[in-house]
Amino acid sequence: MDTIYLLLPLALLLGIGALGLLIWSVRHGQFDDMEGPAHRILFEDDQELIPTRPVHLPASVCRSDQQEGGQSGNTGHADPLQG
């Protein structure tokens, strides 16, 4: 019987504390939009990551490519069809 005098107020305090935390989280918008952030990643705008103009190599890269015996206009990639 002595334990009930301890456990009953302790359970009431825990319940009131949980209810207080629930009310606080609802008032501060923690439950406003549960699905928005999950769907937002699917519709993000990636336009700033896509280059809008061609990327030009510096002249030093093109010169070193020609000095190695490459043809003019060579991109630096090996062509498997030419031996």
KOLNURO-981966 format. One record per residue: residue in one letter; residue number from 1; y, z, x of N, C-alpha, C in turn. Coordinates in steps of 0.05 Angstrom, whole numbers, padded with zeros to 5 digits. Example, Ala and Ser with C-alpha at 12.3 -4.5 7.8 and 13.67 -1.06 7.14 Angstrom:
2
@residu->A num->1 nv->-00114 nw->00156 nu->00264 cav->-00090 caw->00156 cau->00246 cv->-00066 cw->00156 cu->00264 $
@residu->S num->2 nv->-00045 nw->00142 nu->00257 cav->-00021 caw->00143 cau->00273 cv->00001 cw->00157 cu->00258 $
end
This chain:
83
@residu->M num->1 nv->-00024 nw->00000 nu->00016 cav->00000 caw->00000 cau->00000 cv->00025 cw->00000 cu->00017 $
@residu->D num->2 nv->00023 nw->00012 nu->00041 cav->00046 caw->00013 cau->00059 cv->00053 cw->-00016 cu->00069 $
@residu->T num->3 nv->00033 nw->-00033 nu->00072 cav->00038 caw->-00060 cau->00082 cv->00053 cw->-00076 cu->00061 $
@residu->I num->4 nv->00049 nw->-00071 nu->00036 cav->00062 caw->-00087 cau->00015 cv->00092 cw->-00081 cu->00015 $
@residu->Y num->5 nv->00100 nw->-00057 nu->00023 cav->00128 caw->-00050 cau->00024 cv->00141 cw->-00065 cu->00047 $
@residu->L num->6 nv->00126 nw->-00072 nu->00067 cav->00137 caw->-00088 cau->00089 cv->00135 cw->-00118 cu->00084 $
@residu->L num->7 nv->00113 nw->-00127 nu->00073 cav->00109 caw->-00156 cau->00069 cv->00125 cw->-00168 cu->00047 $
@residu->L num->8 nv->00129 nw->-00153 nu->00025 cav->00145 caw->-00163 cau->00003 cv->00174 cw->-00169 cu->00010 $
@residu->P num->9 nv->00188 nw->-00151 nu->00022 cav->00216 caw->-00157 cau->00030 cv->00217 cw->-00179 cu->00052 $
@residu->L num->10 nv->00197 nw->-00179 nu->00070 cav->00196 caw->-00199 cau->00090 cv->00192 cw->-00227 cu->00078 $
@residu->A num->11 nv->00175 nw->-00230 nu->00058 cav->00171 caw->-00255 cau->00045 cv->00195 cw->-00263 cu->00029 $
@residu->L num->12 nv->00209 nw->-00244 nu->00016 cav->00234 caw->-00251 cau->00002 cv->00256 cw->-00260 cu->00021 $
@residu->L num->13 nv->00258 nw->-00248 nu->00044 cav->00278 caw->-00256 cau->00064 cv->00272 cw->-00284 cu->00075 $
@residu->L num->14 nv->00247 nw->-00290 nu->00080 cav->00239 caw->-00317 cau->00090 cv->00244 cw->-00338 cu->00068 $
@residu->G num->15 nv->00238 nw->-00332 nu->00043 cav->00243 caw->-00350 cau->00022 cv->00273 cw->-00356 cu->00017 $
@residu->I num->16 nv->00289 nw->-00335 nu->00018 cav->00318 caw->-00338 cau->00015 cv->00329 cw->-00354 cu->00039 $
@residu->G num->17 nv->00319 nw->-00348 nu->00063 cav->00328 caw->-00363 cau->00086 cv->00321 cw->-00393 cu->00084 $
@residu->A num->18 nv->00297 nw->-00399 nu->00075 cav->00289 caw->-00427 cau->00072 cv->00305 cw->-00441 cu->00051 $
@residu->L num->19 nv->00311 nw->-00427 nu->00029 cav->00328 caw->-00438 cau->00008 cv->00356 cw->-00443 cu->00018 $
@residu->G num->20 nv->00366 nw->-00425 nu->00034 cav->00393 caw->-00428 cau->00046 cv->00394 cw->-00452 cu->00064 $
@residu->L num->21 nv->00374 nw->-00456 nu->00081 cav->00373 caw->-00479 cau->00098 cv->00371 cw->-00505 cu->00083 $
@residu->L num->22 nv->00356 nw->-00505 nu->00061 cav->00354 caw->-00529 cau->00044 cv->00380 cw->-00536 cu->00032 $
@residu->I num->23 nv->00394 nw->-00516 nu->00021 cav->00421 caw->-00521 cau->00009 cv->00440 cw->-00531 cu->00030 $
@residu->W num->24 nv->00440 nw->-00519 nu->00054 cav->00458 caw->-00528 cau->00075 cv->00452 cw->-00557 cu->00083 $
@residu->S num->25 nv->00427 nw->-00565 nu->00086 cav->00420 caw->-00592 cau->00094 cv->00428 cw->-00612 cu->00072 $
@residu->V num->26 nv->00425 nw->-00605 nu->00047 cav->00433 caw->-00623 cau->00025 cv->00463 cw->-00627 cu->00025 $
@residu->R num->27 nv->00478 nw->-00606 nu->00029 cav->00507 caw->-00607 cau->00029 cv->00518 cw->-00623 cu->00053 $
@residu->H num->28 nv->00504 nw->-00623 nu->00075 cav->00514 caw->-00637 cau->00099 cv->00502 cw->-00665 cu->00102 $
@residu->G num->29 nv->00489 nw->-00675 nu->00081 cav->00481 caw->-00703 cau->00080 cv->00456 cw->-00709 cu->00095 $
@residu->Q num->30 nv->00438 nw->-00690 nu->00100 cav->00414 caw->-00695 cau->00115 cv->00394 cw->-00712 cu->00099 $
@residu->F num->31 nv->00396 nw->-00712 nu->00073 cav->00377 caw->-00727 cau->00056 cv->00390 cw->-00750 cu->00041 $
@residu->D num->32 nv->00413 nw->-00759 nu->00050 cav->00428 caw->-00780 cau->00036 cv->00413 cw->-00807 cu->00037 $
@residu->D num->33 nv->00406 nw->-00816 nu->00061 cav->00394 caw->-00843 cau->00064 cv->00370 cw->-00840 cu->00081 $
@residu->M num->34 nv->00347 nw->-00839 nu->00069 cav->00322 caw->-00836 cau->00085 cv->00311 cw->-00862 cu->00095 $
@residu->E num->35 nv->00316 nw->-00884 nu->00081 cav->00304 caw->-00910 cau->00089 cv->00324 cw->-00928 cu->00104 $
@residu->G num->36 nv->00349 nw->-00923 nu->00102 cav->00369 caw->-00941 cau->00115 cv->00365 cw->-00945 cu->00145 $
@residu->P num->37 nv->00363 nw->-00923 nu->00161 cav->00359 caw->-00927 cau->00190 cv->00333 cw->-00942 cu->00196 $
@residu->A num->38 nv->00312 nw->-00938 nu->00180 cav->00287 caw->-00952 cau->00186 cv->00289 cw->-00982 cu->00181 $
@residu->H num->39 nv->00306 nw->-00990 nu->00162 cav->00309 caw->-01018 cau->00155 cv->00331 cw->-01031 cu->00171 $
@residu->R num->40 nv->00350 nw->-01015 nu->00182 cav->00373 caw->-01026 cau->00196 cv->00365 cw->-01041 cu->00221 $
@residu->I num->41 nv->00344 nw->-01032 nu->00235 cav->00335 caw->-01045 cau->00259 cv->00325 cw->-01074 cu->00254 $
@residu->L num->42 nv->00316 nw->-01079 nu->00230 cav->00306 caw->-01106 cau->00223 cv->00329 cw->-01125 cu->00219 $
@residu->F num->43 nv->00353 nw->-01115 nu->00212 cav->00375 caw->-01133 cau->00205 cv->00398 cw->-01130 cu->00224 $
@residu->E num->44 nv->00393 nw->-01121 nu->00249 cav->00415 caw->-01118 cau->00268 cv->00424 cw->-01146 cu->00276 $
@residu->D num->45 nv->00450 nw->-01148 nu->00283 cav->00461 caw->-01174 cau->00291 cv->00459 cw->-01176 cu->00321 $
@residu->D num->46 nv->00443 nw->-01195 nu->00330 cav->00438 caw->-01199 cau->00359 cv->00455 cw->-01222 cu->00370 $
@residu->Q num->47 nv->00475 nw->-01231 nu->00356 cav->00491 caw->-01253 cau->00365 cv->00505 cw->-01248 cu->00391 $
@residu->E num->48 nv->00513 nw->-01224 nu->00397 cav->00527 caw->-01219 cau->00422 cv->00508 cw->-01220 cu->00446 $
@residu->L num->49 nv->00482 nw->-01220 nu->00442 cav->00463 caw->-01221 cau->00463 cv->00456 cw->-01250 cu->00470 $
@residu->I num->50 nv->00461 nw->-01269 nu->00452 cav->00454 caw->-01297 cau->00456 cv->00478 cw->-01311 cu->00470 $
@residu->P num->51 nv->00474 nw->-01323 nu->00493 cav->00496 caw->-01336 cau->00507 cv->00505 cw->-01360 cu->00491 $
@residu->T num->52 nv->00531 nw->-01365 nu->00490 cav->00542 caw->-01387 cau->00474 cv->00548 cw->-01411 cu->00492 $
@residu->R num->53 nv->00549 nw->-01408 nu->00518 cav->00554 caw->-01430 cau->00536 cv->00533 cw->-01429 cu->00558 $
@residu->P num->54 nv->00527 nw->-01452 nu->00570 cav->00507 caw->-01453 cau->00591 cv->00515 cw->-01437 cu->00615 $
@residu->V num->55 nv->00496 nw->-01425 nu->00628 cav->00501 caw->-01409 cau->00652 cv->00500 cw->-01427 cu->00676 $
@residu->H num->56 nv->00520 nw->-01428 nu->00693 cav->00521 caw->-01445 cau->00716 cv->00514 cw->-01428 cu->00741 $
@residu->L num->57 nv->00498 nw->-01440 nu->00758 cav->00491 caw->-01427 cau->00783 cv->00513 cw->-01430 cu->00803 $
@residu->P num->58 nv->00517 nw->-01410 nu->00820 cav->00538 caw->-01413 cau->00840 cv->00531 cw->-01435 cu->00860 $
@residu->A num->59 nv->00551 nw->-01446 nu->00873 cav->00547 caw->-01469 cau->00891 cv->00528 cw->-01461 cu->00914 $
@residu->S num->60 nv->00530 nw->-01436 nu->00923 cav->00513 caw->-01427 cau->00945 cv->00483 cw->-01429 cu->00938 $
@residu->V num->61 nv->00476 nw->-01424 nu->00914 cav->00448 caw->-01426 cau->00905 cv->00439 cw->-01455 cu->00905 $
@residu->C num->62 nv->00456 nw->-01473 nu->00896 cav->00450 caw->-01502 cau->00895 cv->00447 cw->-01513 cu->00923 $
@residu->R num->63 nv->00465 nw->-01505 nu->00942 cav->00464 caw->-01515 cau->00969 cv->00438 cw->-01505 cu->00983 $
@residu->S num->64 nv->00431 nw->-01480 nu->00979 cav->00407 caw->-01470 cau->00993 cv->00382 cw->-01484 cu->00981 $
@residu->D num->65 nv->00383 nw->-01493 nu->00956 cav->00361 caw->-01507 cau->00944 cv->00358 cw->-01535 cu->00957 $
@residu->Q num->66 nv->00380 nw->-01548 nu->00963 cav->00379 caw->-01575 cau->00975 cv->00372 cw->-01573 cu->01004 $
@residu->Q num->67 nv->00379 nw->-01552 nu->01018 cav->00372 caw->-01549 cau->01046 cv->00342 cw->-01545 cu->01050 $
@residu->E num->68 nv->00328 nw->-01535 nu->01030 cav->00300 caw->-01531 cau->01032 cv->00284 cw->-01557 cu->01027 $
@residu->G num->69 nv->00298 nw->-01579 nu->01023 cav->00284 caw->-01604 cau->01018 cv->00281 cw->-01610 cu->00989 $
@residu->G num->70 nv->00295 nw->-01595 nu->00972 cav->00293 caw->-01600 cau->00944 cv->00311 cw->-01624 cu->00936 $
@residu->Q num->71 nv->00305 nw->-01636 nu->00914 cav->00320 caw->-01659 cau->00905 cv->00345 cw->-01649 cu->00891 $
@residu->S num->72 nv->00365 nw->-01667 nu->00889 cav->00390 caw->-01658 cau->00876 cv->00384 cw->-01654 cu->00846 $
@residu->G num->73 nv->00394 nw->-01634 nu->00835 cav->00389 caw->-01627 cau->00807 cv->00364 cw->-01610 cu->00804 $
@residu->N num->74 nv->00352 nw->-01602 nu->00826 cav->00328 caw->-01585 cau->00825 cv->00336 cw->-01558 cu->00815 $
@residu->T num->75 nv->00321 nw->-01547 nu->00797 cav->00327 caw->-01521 cau->00785 cv->00316 cw->-01498 cu->00801 $
@residu->G num->76 nv->00300 nw->-01504 nu->00822 cav->00288 caw->-01483 cau->00838 cv->00260 cw->-01477 cu->00829 $
@residu->H num->77 nv->00251 nw->-01489 nu->00808 cav->00224 caw->-01485 cau->00798 cv->00205 cw->-01506 cu->00809 $
@residu->A num->78 nv->00182 nw->-01499 nu->00817 cav->00162 caw->-01518 cau->00827 cv->00151 cw->-01534 cu->00805 $
@residu->D num->79 nv->00149 nw->-01560 nu->00809 cav->00138 caw->-01578 cau->00789 cv->00108 cw->-01582 cu->00795 $
@residu->P num->80 nv->00090 nw->-01573 nu->00778 cav->00061 caw->-01575 cau->00784 cv->00051 cw->-01604 cu->00784 $
@residu->L num->81 nv->00066 nw->-01623 nu->00772 cav->00057 caw->-01651 cau->00771 cv->00063 cw->-01666 cu->00796 $
@residu->Q num->82 nv->00083 nw->-01656 nu->00811 cav->00089 caw->-01670 cau->00837 cv->00076 cw->-01655 cu->00859 $
@residu->G num->83 nv->00063 nw->-01669 nu->00876 cav->00047 caw->-01656 cau->00897 cv->00061 cw->-01658 cu->00922 $
end
